[in-house]
């Protein structure tokens, strides 16, 4: 595997990841912009609209048929939250030329479609915006995604925990905005938002393929050179200030199972020790939370932790009966203290390393995994390989894990209570 990144424009990066074992080519284009209630919804709708048609293929049917005819090629949109920014963009995949049955230049044809969607969108010249007939479809797609998160109470609880933990910071906002904000987007406002992204967003492009193709980078270099760019700098990672005293929020819902989420924050820069602490605490089937709260004490249905490195936070998530919430809460804090007090076994450390080794070994199985890894590394400001990451993790000592555990302090908690269990 060969990875390299070059700058092809004003705050525009182009990365190539070449691995000869693949039989497909993949392209990922990501816009990095502010995360706010004012822009999240309209940005998401705009990117959705760009994958529905372009100036050459003027309808959803024409565009999807053109891509599908290229041995099942496709283009899709993306909208997500990462730290304090909104990440939007496009993903596309197609079969590489050497597998074309009649020697077609699949890459050129697919790049023509993708390029048109990104840099030559389908515009209604009468209203100066996207076509009205596609707008309602895009809005409904995004509203369905928002509703699915609201209806999945486990996902809803995690989002509420983030809202509470990051209140007053960009990270508290949803990447798609609210349903009302999505409904208020017009064809004109969506087009204006997309033009603003092309002008101001930081742009990262990743090309994952079995062999080099310099024409891909050159195509984007020339196209973006024609845009009057005025890019802004966006800080993806930032430490979240600790609440003092911790904030506790409780809500009641008609659910079968209560949810308890606890957020910890740290000012430490020891990222690798933080990752080890999180995995030992709640990242494996032999972690302290799973072994003690679920297996030994039967206090919860599930209990795990997640290290949100962009905000230097750890969120502990559990599903519990209402009667066991206080016991589970206290035991979670007790297990954190156990690590702070040095009660860490060699088995726990080795299990954490084995999990990381397994995860790192799987990176590269698919183009998407390669992209995910190196885009994440870009967000963290480095380009270390999975092997280098594993080496740094293996150098984390027990003392470093103890020190990092001491640095993580209780910030907030969110409890979703089960109404049916109320007395």
C-alpha positions in Angstrom: 0.0 0.0 0.0 1.2 3.5 -0.8 -0.3 6.7 0.7 0.6 10.3 -0.2 -1.1 13.7 0.0 -0.5 16.8 -2.0 -2.0 20.2 -2.1 -3.8 20.9 -5.4 -5.4 24.2 -4.5 -6.1 26.8 -1.9 -6.7 24.7 1.2 -7.5 21.7 -1.0 -5.8 18.4 -0.4 -5.6 15.4 -2.7 -4.6 12.0 -1.2 -4.0 8.8 -3.1 -4.1 5.4 -1.5 -2.8 2.7 -3.9 -3.2 -1.0 -3.2 -3.0 -3.5 -6.1 -5.4 -6.0 -4.5 -8.4 -3.9 -5.2 -10.5 -4.3 -8.4 -12.4 -1.0 -7.9 -11.6 2.7 -7.8 -13.1 4.9 -5.1 -13.3 8.6 -4.7 -14.2 10.5 -1.6 -14.7 14.3 -1.6 -15.2 16.0 1.8 -16.0 19.6 2.6 -15.0 20.7 6.1 -17.1 23.6 7.4 -18.6 25.2 10.4 -21.1 23.2 12.5 -24.1 25.4 13.4 -27.8 25.5 13.5 -27.9 28.1 10.8 -26.1 26.1 8.1 -26.2 22.4 9.0 -29.6 21.6 7.4 -29.2 23.6 4.2 -25.7 22.2 3.7 -27.0 18.7 4.0 -29.9 19.3 1.6 -27.5 20.9 -0.9 -25.1 17.9 -1.0 -28.0 15.5 -1.3 -29.3 17.5 -4.3 -25.9 17.4 -6.0 -26.1 13.5 -6.2 -29.5 13.5 -7.8 -28.6 15.2 -11.1 -26.0 17.4 -12.9 -25.9 19.6 -15.9 -25.5 16.6 -18.2 -27.8 14.1 -16.5 -30.8 16.2 -15.7 -32.9 13.8 -13.6 -32.4 11.2 -10.9 -33.2 8.4 -13.3 -30.8 9.6 -15.9 -27.9 10.0 -13.4 -28.5 6.7 -11.6 -28.9 4.8 -14.9 -25.7 6.3 -16.3 -23.7 5.3 -13.2 -25.3 1.8 -13.0 -24.4 1.1 -16.6 -20.8 1.4 -15.7 -20.8 -2.0 -14.1 -22.8 -0.8 -11.0 -21.0 2.5 -10.4 -22.6 4.9 -7.9 -22.3 8.3 -6.3 -23.7 9.1 -2.8 -23.7 12.0 -0.5 -22.5 12.2 3.1 -23.2 14.5 6.1 -21.7 14.1 9.5 -20.4 15.7 12.7 -16.8 15.5 13.7 -15.6 17.4 16.7 -16.5 21.1 16.1 -17.1 20.9 12.4 -19.6 19.6 9.8 -18.2 17.1 7.3 -20.1 16.9 4.0 -19.4 15.5 0.6 -19.6 12.7 -1.9 -18.5 9.1 -2.3 -18.2 7.1 -5.5 -17.0 3.7 -6.6 -16.6 2.0 -9.9 -14.8 -1.0 -11.4 -11.3 -0.3 -12.6 -10.7 -0.3 -16.4 -8.8 -3.6 -16.6 -12.0 -5.5 -15.7 -14.1 -3.8 -18.4 -15.4 -6.5 -20.8 -15.0 -4.4 -23.9 -12.1 -2.2 -23.0 -14.2 0.8 -21.9 -12.6 3.6 -20.0 -14.9 3.2 -17.0 -12.8 5.6 -14.9 -13.1 8.5 -17.4 -16.9 8.0 -17.7 -17.5 7.8 -14.0 -15.3 10.8 -13.3 -17.3 12.7 -15.8 -20.5 11.9 -13.8 -18.9 12.7 -10.4 -17.2 15.9 -11.7 -20.5 17.1 -13.1 -22.3 16.5 -9.8 -19.7 18.3 -7.7 -18.6 21.2 -10.1 -21.5 21.4 -12.6 -24.7 20.9 -10.7 -28.1 20.9 -12.3 -29.5 24.4 -12.0 -32.9 25.9 -12.8 -31.9 29.1 -14.6 -35.3 30.6 -13.9 -35.0 30.6 -10.1 -31.2 30.6 -9.8 -31.3 27.5 -7.6 -31.5 23.7 -7.7 -34.5 22.2 -9.5 -37.6 22.3 -7.4 -38.8 18.7 -8.2 -35.7 17.2 -6.6 -35.8 19.4 -3.5 -38.7 17.6 -1.8 -37.1 14.2 -2.3 -33.8 15.5 -0.7 -35.7 17.0 2.2 -37.7 13.8 2.8 -34.5 11.7 2.7 -32.8 13.8 5.3 -35.9 14.1 7.5 -36.2 10.3 7.4 -32.6 10.1 8.7 -33.3 12.5 11.5 -36.5 10.7 12.4 -34.8 7.3 12.5 -32.3 8.7 15.1 -35.1 10.2 17.1 -37.0 6.9 17.1 -34.0 4.8 18.0 -33.9 5.7 21.7 -30.3 4.3 22.2 -29.1 6.7 19.4 -31.2 9.5 20.8 -29.8 9.1 24.2 -26.2 9.3 22.9 -27.0 12.4 21.0 -28.6 14.0 24.1 -25.6 13.1 26.1 -23.4 14.9 23.5 -25.7 17.9 23.5 -25.4 18.2 27.3 -21.7 17.6 27.4 -20.9 20.1 24.6 -23.5 22.8 25.3 -22.3 26.1 24.1 -19.9 24.5 21.6 -20.4 23.8 17.9 -20.2 20.0 18.7 -23.7 20.2 20.4 -25.3 20.7 17.0 -26.7 17.9 14.8 -25.0 17.5 11.4 -28.4 17.5 9.6 -30.1 20.2 11.7 -33.7 19.8 12.8 -36.7 18.6 10.8 -38.1 22.2 10.8 -34.8 23.6 9.5 -34.7 21.0 6.7 -38.3 21.8 5.7 -37.4 25.5 5.5 -34.7 25.0 3.0 -35.5 26.3 -0.5 -34.0 25.4 -3.9 -32.4 28.9 -3.9 -31.0 28.7 -0.4 -29.6 25.3 -1.0 -27.7 26.4 -4.1 -26.4 29.4 -2.3 -25.2 27.2 0.5 -23.4 24.9 -1.9 -21.7 27.7 -3.7 -20.5 28.9 -0.3 -19.1 25.5 0.4 -17.2 25.5 -2.8 -15.8 28.9 -2.0 -15.1 28.7 1.8 -14.8 25.0 2.9 -11.6 23.2 3.5 -11.7 20.4 0.9 -10.1 16.9 1.2 -10.2 14.5 -1.7 -9.2 10.8 -1.5 -8.6 8.5 -4.4 -8.3 4.8 -3.5 -7.4 2.5 -6.4 -5.2 -0.4 -7.5 -2.9 1.9 -9.5 -1.9 5.5 -9.9 -4.0 7.8 -12.2 -2.6 11.3 -12.3 -5.5 12.6 -14.4 -7.8 12.4 -11.4 -5.8 15.0 -9.4 -5.3 17.2 -12.4 -9.0 17.2 -13.2 -9.8 18.6 -9.7 -6.8 20.9 -9.7 -7.9 22.6 -12.9 -11.6 22.7 -12.0 -11.1 24.2 -8.5 -8.6 26.7 -9.9 -11.6 28.2 -11.8 -13.4 28.9 -8.5 -12.8 32.1 -6.6 -11.8 30.4 -3.4 -11.8 32.2 -0.1 -11.3 29.2 2.3 -11.5 29.5 6.1 -9.6 27.6 8.7 -11.7 25.2 10.8 -10.5 23.6 14.0 -11.8 20.0 14.1 -10.3 18.9 17.4 -10.7 21.0 20.6 -10.8 20.1 24.3 -14.2 20.6 25.8 -14.3 22.6 29.1 -15.2 20.6 32.2 -18.5 21.5 33.9 -18.1 22.3 37.6 -20.2 21.0 39.2 -21.2 18.1 36.9 -24.5 18.5 35.2 -27.2 15.8 35.5 -30.2 15.7 33.2 -33.1 13.2 33.5 -36.0 12.7 31.1 -38.9 10.2 31.0 -39.9 8.3 27.9 -42.2 5.5 27.0 -39.4 3.0 26.5 -38.9 -0.6 27.7 -35.4 0.1 29.0 -33.8 3.0 30.8 -30.6 4.5 29.5 -27.7 5.9 31.6 -24.9 7.9 30.0 -21.9 9.4 31.8 -19.4 11.7 30.1 -15.8 12.3 31.3 -13.4 15.0 30.1 -9.7 15.4 30.2 -7.1 18.1 29.5 -4.3 15.6 28.8 -2.6 15.4 25.4 -1.8 11.7 25.9 -4.1 10.4 23.1 -2.7 6.9 23.1 -3.0 6.4 26.9 -6.6 7.8 26.6 -7.4 5.1 24.0 -6.0 2.4 26.2 -7.9 3.7 29.3 -11.1 3.7 27.4 -10.7 0.2 26.0 -9.8 -1.3 29.4 -12.7 0.6 31.0 -15.4 -0.4 28.6 -14.1 -1.4 25.1 -13.9 -5.2 25.2 -15.9 -8.2 26.5 -13.4 -8.4 29.3 -13.5 -4.7 30.1 -14.2 -3.6 33.7 -17.6 -2.3 32.9 -18.8 -5.4 31.0 -17.2 -7.9 33.4 -18.4 -6.3 36.6 -21.7 -4.4 35.9 -23.1 -6.8 33.4 -21.6 -10.2 34.1 -20.9 -10.3 37.8 -23.5 -7.8 39.2 -26.3 -8.0 36.5 -26.9 -4.3 36.8 -27.3 -3.6 33.1 -28.2 -5.1 29.8 -25.1 -3.5 28.1 -22.4 -1.2 29.3 -19.6 0.1 27.2 -17.4 3.3 26.7 -16.4 5.3 23.7 -13.4 7.6 23.4 -14.4 10.7 21.4 -10.9 11.8 20.7 -11.8 15.0 18.8 -13.3 16.4 22.0 -11.0 14.5 24.4 -14.1 12.9 26.1 -15.2 9.5 27.1 -18.9 8.6 27.1 -20.1 5.6 29.1 -23.3 4.1 27.8 -25.5 1.6 29.5 -29.0 0.1 29.3 -30.5 -0.5 32.8 -33.7 -1.1 34.7 -34.9 2.0 36.5 -34.5 0.3 39.9 -30.8 -0.2 39.2 -29.8 3.2 37.9 -28.3 4.5 41.1 -26.4 1.3 41.7 -25.1 1.2 38.1 -24.0 4.9 38.3 -22.1 4.3 41.5 -20.4 1.1 40.2 -19.3 2.8 37.0 -17.6 5.5 39.1 -16.1 2.8 41.2 -14.6 1.0 38.2 -13.0 4.2 37.1 -11.5 4.6 40.5 -10.2 1.0 40.3 -8.1 2.0 37.3 -7.0 5.2 39.0 -5.9 3.1 42.0 -3.8 0.9 39.7 -6.0 -2.2 39.8 -5.3 -3.1 36.2 -4.4 -6.7 35.3 -1.9 -7.8 32.6 -4.8 -9.7 31.0 -6.8 -6.4 30.6 -3.9 -4.7 29.0 -3.2 -7.5 26.6 -6.9 -7.8 25.7 -6.9 -4.1 24.9 -3.8 -4.5 22.7 -5.2 -7.5 21.0 -8.4 -5.6 20.1 -6.4 -2.7 18.7 -4.1 -5.1 16.8 -7.2 -6.8 15.3 -8.7 -3.5 14.3 -5.5 -2.2 12.8 -5.0 -5.5 10.9 -8.4 -5.1 9.2 -7.7 -1.6 7.9 -7.2 -1.9 4.2 -9.6 -4.8 3.7 -11.8 -2.3 1.8 -11.2 1.1 0.2 -13.7 2.6 2.7 -11.5 1.4 5.6 -8.4 3.0 4.1 -10.2 6.3 3.6 -11.7 6.3 7.1 -8.3 5.7 8.6 -6.3 8.3 6.7 -9.1 10.9 6.8 -9.2 10.4 10.6 -5.5 10.9 10.8 -5.8 14.1 8.7 -8.3 15.3 11.2 -5.9 14.6 14.1 -3.1 16.4 12.3 -0.9 13.4 11.4 -0.6 10.6 8.8 0.6 7.6 10.9 0.0 4.2 9.5 -2.1 1.6 11.4 1.2 -0.2 12.2 2.8 2.9 13.6 -0.4 3.5 15.7 -0.2 0.0 17.1 3.5 0.5 18.0 2.7 3.7 19.9 -0.2 2.1 21.7 2.0 -0.9 22.7 4.4 1.6 24.3 1.7 2.8 26.8 2.7 1.8 30.3 0.4 0.9 33.2 1.6 4.2 34.9 0.5 6.2 31.9 -3.0 4.6 32.0 -3.3 5.4 35.7 -2.3 9.0 35.1 -4.7 9.4 32.2 -7.5 7.9 34.3 -6.8 10.5 37.0 -7.0 13.3 34.4 -10.5 12.3 33.2 -13.1 13.9 35.4 -16.9 13.6 35.6 -18.6 16.3 33.4 -22.2 15.3 33.0 -24.8 12.5 32.9 -28.0 11.9 31.0 -30.6 9.4 32.2 -33.6 8.3 30.1 -36.1 6.9 32.5 -38.6 4.2 31.7 -42.1 5.5 32.5 -43.5 2.0 32.8 -41.1 1.3 35.7 -42.0 4.4 37.7 -43.7 3.7 40.9 
